[in-house]
Amino acid sequence: MIRIFGHYVSGKIVLLVGLELAVLLLAAYIGISFQFSAFGAVVPDFNVVLSPRVGALPFGMLIVFTSMGLYQGDVWENSKSLQIRLAAAGFVGCVLAVAVTQMMPSFQFGSDALMLSVIVALAGSGMVRFALYKWDDSGISKPRVLVLGTGSRVSNFAKYAERNRNHVVVGYVAPHASEHYVPLSDVVPLGNQESLASLAERKAIDHVVVAVRDRREGGLPLQELLKCKLKGIKVSELPAFFEREYRQVLLESINPSWIVFGDGFRVGSNAILKRIIDVVASATLLLLSLPVLAIAAVCIVLESGGPVFYRQERVGQRGRRFTIYKLRSMRTDAEIDGKPRWAATNDDRITRVGRIIRKLRIDELPQIINVLNGDMSFVGPRPERPYFVDSLVKQIPYFDLRHAVKPGITGWAQVSCAYGATIDDAIEKLQYDLYYVKNQGLFLDLMILLATIEVVLWGKGAR
């Protein structure tokens, strides 16, 4: 993982972005060369693609690729989904480029050159991704990880490690006799007179993760860890490794001293700039979305009558309560018994129009008013209802930490995991929310906004 402005980005993704940028620049040059040669003109130097009039196309395509979810980890696992998204990205990029050529006659791309560039770009991107997938699938590039500890702290970590594609957990080592919270088949025993350092060398380990809770009386073999580090083997504590690799904060690892003395949790940094961006973006989005809101409002009235808007109390920054605005997507008697509950899969309380606007997230658009009012931000943890907050605070430690920042229309948890309706889901969402609170910044906000486009376009996690 590579840290960019406080946010961890997969090195594999950074490599992919770099290679695809080179492919896009080459595609733009091939298109321009074709256009010049067709008119018998001298083919320009490659530097022409770096000019603002031409370079905007490759860099614009990168943004389109990102918004289509082509840099999400799970897109590697489904070749059909990858093909569909590449085709959709090519179509959107082509439409945008044609629009630019109409608005800017001086733009150096003709229609034939543009089509050739898009074809080359998509073909090149497909080949790059196929090569990287084969390289990644071979396991050569995956670090081999050895975990020191088999206690309760690694029980949840082991579940994440099973579905992770970025590294291989070779096994778990118990520093002394203790109860194992991982399968015995995953426990790596130390041989007679074998040290941790020699075991790591024998197993070709690249990274040792320390997950020992009790470090007294030899529980933490510092000398052995020092030998590992001096042999070039990375050594990390479990909380840091989990945050870096999974972009979450492991709830079991949190304690007050870790929050106080560790990096991050700089609440309030860039607050003024973020507020300016919120106001400008909200006003712009409100104007652009008025036709969509009007059509949705008419459909709601035609199906089930009024009211069009739905008001609900939510918990915001520092526990302050406020009224959130949404388009009504459920029946008016959805909670006639007065008991709040999460939406379920195929929830029969949702209307036909409601299913559409929830799938496309159109029902969330009125929250722009909350952003303009200052109750919410564009990006932040999703605000919960007081009933659920009161319950979750009692069941999940440090749940209140998510209220350190303003809630958002979209957030890191919303683009990273599916809709949650259980305590376990709430814990996983909280781990993503705490990662955002800890590492918040304008770069992370931008990544979340681009990922939100993918969520809306492909309907991920909607109920």
N, C-alpha and C positions, 0 to 999 in steps of 0.2 A: 504494500500500500504506500502511496505517495501522498503527503499532506500538502494541500493547496489552500492557502488562506484559512487554515484551521480545519478544513474538511478533508477526510481521507478518501482518496480516489484510487481505484485498483490500478496497479502498474500495467496490467494487461489492457485495460481500457485506454490508458494514456498512450500506450504503444499503438493500439488500434486507431485512435484519433489521429496520431501523427502519420501513420501509413495512409489512412484514408484522405487526409488533407493533401498528401503528396499525389495520391491518385486523382483527386478532384482538380488540383492545379494542372496536372498533366492532361486531364480530359479537357480542361478549358483551353490549354495551348493547342491541343490537336484540333479542336473545333475552330479556333481562330486561324490556324494554319490552313485548314481546309477552305475556309471562307476567302482568305487572301489568295490562295493558289487558284481558286475557281475564277477569280477575276484577273488572273495573270499578274498579280502584284507580288512584290517580294515578301516572303514569309518573315514576320517580325521576330525579334529576339524573344527568348523565353521570359525576360523581365517584364514583358507587356502584361502577363497574367498577374503580376504583383501590383499593377496600377489600380487605383481605387475603382475605375470604371469596370474593370474585368475581375479583379480580385474579390469583389463583393459576392460574385457567384459561388466560388468554392467555399468561402467562409459562411455564406448564407445557407448552403447545402448542409454544412456541419450542424447548424442550428436546427434545420429541418430534420436531419438524422436523429439528433438528440431528442427533439420533441416527439418523434415517432417511437421512442424507446429502443433505438438500435444500439444504445450503449448501456442498456440494463443487463445485468448478469444472466437473467433467466432466458433472454432471447437466444442464447447460444444453444439451448437445449431443445429447441423446436425448429427444425429446418423449414417447415411449412410456414410458420409464423414469421420467420426471418424473411422468406421470399415475399410474403404479402406486404410486410412493412417496407422492404426495399422498394417494391413496386409503387407503394403508396407515397414513399418519400420522393421517388423519381417524378411521379405525377405532380405532387404539390410543388416540388422545386421547379418543374417545367412551367407550371402555371404562373408561379411568382416571377420567373425569369421573363416570360412573355409579357406579363404586366409591366415589368420594369422597362422592357424594350419599347413598349408603347408610350410610356410616360417619359422616357429618355431616349430620343432619337439618336443621340450621340453614342449610345451604348454599342460596344464593338461586336455584338453578337447578332447575326442574322438568324432566321428561323431554322435553316438547314444546319448551320454551325451549332446552334443550340441543341437540336435533336441529337446530333452526333456526339456532342459533349456529354449529354445525359446518358446516352447508351454506353459510351466508354466508361463513364463514372460508375454506373450500376454494375457493369461487367467487372470492372476493376475492383470495386468494393466487394462483390461476391467472391472473387478469387482470393482477395486478402483475408476475408473472414473464413473462408474454407481452409486456407493454409494455417491461420492462427488456431482454428478449432482443432485441426488435426494435431498441431503442435501441443496444444493444451491437453487434448485427450490422451496423448502419449504419456503424460505425467512427468515428462522431463523437466518442465518448468515449475512444477509444484514443490514448494518447500516441504521437507519432512519434519514433522513436529513431534516432540516428546513432552508429555505433560507430567510434571512432578506433583503428585497428589492424586488420591483416589477418593477423597472425602466428599461431603455434601456440596461443596462449592463447584465441583466439576460435573455434577449430575445434569444440570441444564446445559452446560457448555458442550457436553458429549452429544446432546441432541442436535445442537447447531452444527457441530463438526461433521455429523453423519451426512448432512445435506449440503455441505460446502464444497465448492469445486476449486477453490484457490489454494488449498494446501492439503496435505495428507497427515492425519494424526496417526503416528506409528503405534502409540500405546500410552499407557499411564503407569507411572512408577510410584509405589508407596514407599516413602522414606523410612517408615517403621511399620510394625504390625498395626493394622487398623481396619475398621469396617470399610468395605469397598462399596461405592455408590455407582460404579460402572460395571459392565459385564466382566466376569472373571476372564473371559477370552481376550479382553482388551488390556488386561493388566500384564505388564512386562516385568518378570521377576529379575532381580539382580543375581548374577551367577556367583559362585563361591569366590569370595575375596574380590569381587568385581565392583568397581566404583562407578558412580554416575557418569563421570567423564569418559571412562573406557567404554561404558555401554553406549553412550551417545556417539562415540567414534565408531564402534562396531556396527551400529545401526545406520550410519551415515546421516545423522541428524543435523538439520540446518538450524533448528530453533528449539530451545527449551523454554517451556512456559511453566512458571512457578505458581502452583495453585494450593499451597500449603497454608492452612489457617493457623494451626498451632506450631509456632516456630521455636518453642522452648525445648531444651534438652535434646539438641541434635535434630530437631524437626526440620531445620533448614540447613542443608549442607553447603555452607558458604564457600568453603575451600574448593569443593567439587564444582560449584557453579563458576567460580573464578577460573578454574582450569578449562572449563568449557568455553568461557568467553575468550580466553587467551589462545584457544585453538581455532578461533574464528566462528564459533557457534553463537548465534544470537541468544540472549537471555532476556526474557520479559516476564513481568508479573501478569497474572491472569486478567485483571481489569483493563490494563493497557492493551494487551493482545486482543481481547474481546472487542474493545472499542474500535481498534484499528482495523480488524479483519471483518467485523460484522456491522460496523457503523451503528452500534447500540451501546448503551451503558448497562453492564450486567448488574441487575438489581441486588443480587446477593453480595456483591463486592463493595457496595456503597457504605460509607461511614462518614460522620461529620468531618473528621480530620482530612479525609481524602478530598472532600469538597472544598474545605477551607484552604489547604496547602497545595492542592494540585492545580494544574493548568485549567483554564476555561472558566465557565460560569461568570463571565464578565457581563452581567446583566446591565443594560443601559448603554453599552458601547454602540456607537453609530445610531443612537436613538433619533436624533434630529434628522439625519439624512434619510433614515428609514421612514420616518413620518412624512417627509416631503414626497418620497417615492410613492408611499401609500395614497396620499391625497391626489397626486397627479394621475397615477394609474387608475384609481377608483373612479375619478371624474371621467376619464377617457373611456374606461370600460362601461360605465353607466350609460354614456351617450351611445356607444356602439351596440349595446345589448338591449336598448329600448324596444326595437322592433321584435326581438325574440321574446322579451317579457310580455309584450302586448299580445302576441300570438298565443303564448302559453296561458295567459290570463283568460283569453276568450275560450280556449279549449277547456279550461277548468270549469268555467261558468256553464258551458254547454253540456258538460258531462254530469256535473253534480251540483250546480248552482254555487252560490258564494259560501263562505268568503274565499277570496283569491289568495290572500296572504295568511301566513300562519305565524303567530307570535308565541315565543316560548322563553322562559327564564333560563339563563345559563350562568355559569360561574366564570368570571374573567380574571384579569391580572390581580394578584394579591387577594384573591377570594371575593372580589367585588362582583355583585350580581348585576346583570343587565338583561335587556330584552332583545332576543335575536329575531331577525325577520327572514322568512323563507316563503317560497311559493307552496301552497298547500298541496301535498301529494298523497295524503291519506283521507279516508272518510272522516266526516265531522264527528262521528261517534267512535273514533279509533281508541280512545281511552275513556270510554263512558263509565268504567268502573273506578276511575280516578287513580289507578295504579300505573305509574310510568314503566315502560319496558322497551328494550332495544328492538329494532326492526329485525325480523327473522328472514331467512331465505324463503322466497315466494310468500311473503306476508300477505294474508288476505285483506288486511286493512288498507293496502295501497290500491289506489284507483288505477284505471287503465292509462289515463294521462299521466298519473303520478309515476308509473313504471318508466315511462319514456323520459320524463324530465329528471327523474332520479338517476337514470342510466347515463344521461348526458350532463348531469350535475347542473342543469338549468335551475332547479329548485333552490340552489345555493346563491344565485345571483343577487337577490335582494339584500344579502349580507354586505354588499357594497355600502349600503347606508350605515351599517355598523362600523365599517372601516372609516367612513367620512366623519362619523360621530366621535371616533377615537376609542370606541369600546374594543375594536378588533384591529388586527393588522392583516395584510394580505397573506403573510406566511407566519405560522406559529402552531402550537398544539391546538387541536380542535376543542372548543369549549363544551363541557359536559353539563348536564342538568344537575341541579343541586341534590336531587334525590340520589342519583348515581354517585356524585362526588362524596356525599356523606357516607355512603356504603363503602365505596372503594378506599377512602381514607382509613377506615377501620381495618380493612382487610389487606391492603397493600402498603408497605412502608415507603415513605418518601413520595407518596402520590402528590402531595401538596407542592413539591418542587416544580411541577409543570406550570403552576400558576405564577411563577416568578416573572414570566414574560406575557405579553398580550396574546390572546388566542388568535388563530388565523382561519381564513377561509379554506386554506389548504396547509398541509404540514408534512414534515418528514415521515411521520407514521402513516399518513394517508397515501403517500406515493410508494411506501416501502412494504406495506403488509395489507392484507385483506381486511374487510369490515369485521369488527370484533363484537361478539355478543356474549362472551363468557369472561370469567375472572382471568383465566389463562390468556385470553386474547387481550384483556385490559393490561395485563403485566407486560406482554410483548410490546403493545403500543406505548406504554409508559417508558420502556427502555429506549425506544426510538425518540420519544419526546424529550427525554433527559439528554440524549445525544445532541438534539437540537439546542436545548437550553445551554448546554456546556460549550458547544462549538458554533453558536449562532454568528452569522456574518452575512454580508451582502452576496458573497460568492455562493454560499450554501442556499440562500434565498433564491438566487437565480437558478441553481440546479433544481430546486424543488418546483419552481414555476414551470420550467421546461418539462420536468417529469409529469407535472399535472396535466399538461397538454396530452401526453400519452395516455394518462388515466382516463381523461374525458373521451379521447378518440376511440379507445379500445374497451371502454366500459369496465375497467378493472375494479373489483371490490365493491361495485354498486349493489344496493338492495332496495 
